[in-house]
Structures are given as structure tokens and as C-alpha cells.
Amino acid sequence: MKSREHLVQRLGKNINGYFGESIDISAVLKDCIAAARARKWIAEKLSAVPKLDLLAFRRPASPGIRESAPHDSRIYISAGIHGDEPAGPLAIRQLLQEDQWPADASLWVLPCLNPTGFVINRRENAEGIDLNRQYLQPKAQETVAHIDWLKGQPSFDLCFCLHEDWEAHGFYVYELNPDGQPAMAEKIVSCVAAVCPIDNSEIIEGRPAHKGIIRPSVDPRSRPEWPEAFFLLTHKTRLSYTLEAPSDFPLSVRVAALVEGVRGALEGKGKT
Ligand SMILES: [Zn+2]
């Protein structure tokens, strides 16, 4: 398929920060709850703090599949840890509403890890804390609740963290794959390329990149401030993808990029 790269241009309005659209996060989360309930997903609240809408949705693999398959495929997807990255929660809403998943997939889906940040359209939470630096020594109530909840879940075969980057020239993805499992990053990028430009820079965020893929060789133990993906890699998974949509492009393009990225990775992982 011909790439839309030539048709979609940077907006040029996100200089030194994100100045694009914000979303009504409580309305988006209501839509997510309605979609999850309609399809009999299990909805949980992660925090007892009133007015802190930290939600998780779970769906077990189809019963027939679960009995016949040796192992269901356990997939975790989170979004909205940065309150100025609206495409993530919107992508999760679309994925929940469309409800197309591999039948052997058991799913854990968290649509918004930083609900107070979205109210002020800011990366940090209402207390000014970047929640994606909290996962080694958590102090923020959001992160404490998230980690408590994660400790009660099984390990995951595959994790996605959905993000946006206002500096990016296109979509890119971080792959954390320490055991050298079959990589999905190329598939993710090729699926996203049909709907969104790819950032082909050779250095992205100070790391070597190749055709929109960053494979950081980082040892989490060497870093003092852990993002969510480091906690997942250390305690819950051996394969993690952080998808970064480019904020300086139309919101509909960024949402499509994240949706297609997840879809691309899951394609071929079983029947939907
Ligand atoms: Zn982010």
C-alpha cells in the first residue's frame, strides 16, 4: 500500500511543548467503561482515592480456546501516563469499542494512568510529578496504586505502553526484548506507516534509531528513575513496546497510529 507519508504534514504548532487538542478525560473513560461492560469485560478501580479514575479492564481468553490451548496469550496495554498525550486514551477507547482481539488473548487494559494530568493538559499529574519516572521508588498515589494492582496480576507475554512525543517527526517505537524473542517492531512500524509518517531520524531522544525503531540496551538497575516499561520488564514481562505517536500531527492520525501499531503486533497471534 502506498504510504500516506506525503499527504500528512507536521502542523508546526508544538514547539517546546504540546499545544494541541485536549480531551474530556472523564467522558472518554465513561465511553471506555460502557464499551467494556457491553462486552462483559471485568472493570476494576485501582485506587480508593475518590475522584481518581484509575481504571483497569480485563478480559479472559475465549473459554474454548483457554481449554484447548496450552497457554493463553497474556497482553497488557496501558495509556495516559502523560496528561498531554491524548491519543493514547482515545486509541484504547477505539480498541475497546471495536473489540477485535485474538481469541487466545487474555487482556489487561488501562486507559489512563494520569487522569489529573489530562484535566490540565500537562505531562505531569496535578501535583507536578512525572508519573513515568516513579516506578523504582513510587511516591505518587497513582503509581503506588498501579504497582499494587500489578503485583496482583500474572506475568504478561507482551506489553504495550501508548505515548506521544511532541518533538517527533513521525511515529516510532521502543522495543525492550532482552531474550531476543521474535521481534514485532518492524511489523508495528509497517502497519503504522499506512496511516502515519514514521520518524526515520538516526537519533531519537538521544538514542540510535533505525527506521522508527529504538532498541535501547539499558539495564534498568543502572537507572535511578524508572518509567513504567522498566517496572514491567523487571517484574512482569520479557517483551515490551512503547509506542510513540507524533504530537505535531493531527490527533486523528496519532490515534490511528497507536491503534494500528497495537493491531499490527497482535495480527497473526491467533484468530480474532
Ligand atoms: Zn509520554
Residues whose N, C-alpha, C, O or C-beta is under 5 A from the ligand:
A	BS01	ZN	H82 E85 H163 E164
